[in-house]
Amino acid sequence: MVTRRSSSGSTRQERSGSGRDAPDDRPAPSRAELDRRRGAGDSRGVTDRSDTGSPLGWAECDPDDPTIVELRSYLAANNGIRGLEIFRPDEIEHIVRAFRRDGFAVVADVLSPDQVDVLRAGCDDVVEAVLAIDPARSGNRGSHRYSFGAVSSTGSQLHRPEWQMLVDLPDLTPILSAIFANPGYLLRRASGDFCLPGAFRYQPLHSDMGDWRPTGTTPHSSFHDPRGRLTTRDLPCPYVCVNFLTVDATPINGPTRQIPGTQHSREPIPSLDQEPEWMRLSTVCPAPAGAVQIRDVRAWHGGTPNLSDEVRSIPNLEFYAPWYRDPIGPGISYADHRRLSEHGQRLTRFHVVDSSEELVPRVQLRATPRPLRATSA
Ligand SMILES: O=C(O)CCC(=O)C(=O)O
């Protein structure tokens, strides 16, 4: 990997030949090649089996199907945002500018390699537990796709130490304080997404925040202008999602697609059938494990095919601006809350359960919400 400074002063990390300007001429490994490596005792990238030995994904198609092989090669050569900027954590001014302009920013080295290992292991534990109750890999965000929050009865993974580790990171807290121009922001929830190998369909583009609907039809997005003039799109960013990369984001392992500058758009979000090709290829890759994707949740985004042999987990923390709040549920025990830093305790003060109460999260599988069901590939 080559690291170089861009003209804006940011640190850009590129793999030679992986952007759209310079297609990668190394073909993506086929299933036969992976099997060969496994037979030769080469463990590189051989992660497509769970600890119990059952396949993690590929429940709906064969990784060697010619259509899949062709798509894999096409993505390897073409997928990724051209000129994607990857910042260093201390480039706070540049990060805030990119975030406000594009609706997202990517920052490398927020997690140390040890923290990446801890986080990935925590994600793998959750993945194993979920797959045990979803043998068909139906997912809860489309087939082979899952929300870490929605698989927990608390709607959050904040009860797990791996997510607690993320709450007040020395390199992230100053960035969030700068984005909100105030350190008084709040944790909304600890969640994220994972997609399995064989998630071959695109997830429709969407925004994580809608507008007000009559009471009872949604617990979220309470913002309502009775004059009918302002929508959530007209506000400064009401809530931010920080996704942590636990593996390198590559063109073929389901990088998030992110459409720059859409956070204030009132245009209808294109369906899969309407979406132009450049949007399909507008993905956050390549980017290294340990980096974060900081997203204005209103910006259009969606999942993309994971045609690799690894689970791509991007656990997250979601934060409300100091001036915005929707419902927050209990997610962390009193004892665990006491162990967080002072700032961490402030951020999570609406998540803590009473010292006399026990928190017993259960693993669950809910159906995929209708707008996220792919109607075409
Ligand atoms: O998996 C991804 O990269 C994005 C997933 C997502 O946006 C969602 O499920 O709402």
The ligand as a MOL file (V3000), in Angstrom:
LIG
                    3D

  0  0  0     0  0            999 V3000
M  V30 BEGIN CTAB
M  V30 COUNTS 10 9 0 0 0
M  V30 BEGIN ATOM
M  V30 1 O -23.4320 -2.6180 4.6350 0
M  V30 2 C -23.2650 -1.4650 4.2490 0
M  V30 3 O -22.2040 -1.0560 3.7660 0
M  V30 4 C -24.3880 -0.4790 4.3710 0
M  V30 5 C -25.5890 -1.0780 5.0360 0
M  V30 6 C -26.6950 -0.0980 5.2320 0
M  V30 7 O -26.6130 1.0490 4.8990 0
M  V30 8 C -27.9400 -0.5620 5.8640 0
M  V30 9 O -28.1460 -1.7690 6.0430 0
M  V30 10 O -28.7800 0.3020 6.1850 0
M  V30 END ATOM
M  V30 BEGIN BOND
M  V30 1 2 1 2
M  V30 2 1 2 3
M  V30 3 1 2 4
M  V30 4 1 4 5
M  V30 5 1 5 6
M  V30 6 2 6 7
M  V30 7 1 6 8
M  V30 8 2 8 9
M  V30 9 1 8 10
M  V30 END BOND
M  V30 END CTAB
M  END
